[in-house]
């Protein structure tokens, strides 16, 4: 596998208001900035409306495009349209609950309601291969904390998926 594809990341912002142009997407660009600073190749974020189907379609497209790391931002709460986990779960072949648990634990250190996040983490499979998928809450602070948790793990996960020794 070529090194360029190994470090390809896609950021998906899940927000009705941002998808309609009523609110600027701030968390997605921050995620891209942090990923690029860590050596990942990431285009501008893809913005989709809330909802299970739009999340699933965006994840499937990112997998088909060869992403090895997919970060979603938004739609992990308990509001009626927060369906990012529901759109993610059908694509996961293996969940990595420790990542999601750590994201909630770290978030709760500063924001008690972080424990309400239903975000998932796991391995998704698509036509172009497997990728690590991590659902993050939509705030910039949660994205910064989440990227900090996920980055030290991402390269190791991809090495494992590609059958390299650890």
Buried (B, 14 or more C-beta within 10 A) or exposed (E): EEEEBBBBBBBBBBBBBBBEEEEEBBBBBBBBBBBEEBEBBBEEBBBBBBBBEBBBEBBBBBBEBBBBBBBBBBBBBEEEBBBBBBBBBEBBEEBBEEBBEBBBEBBBEEBEEBEBBBBBBBBBBBEBBBBBBBBBBBBBBBBBBBBEBBBEBBBEBBEBBEEEEE
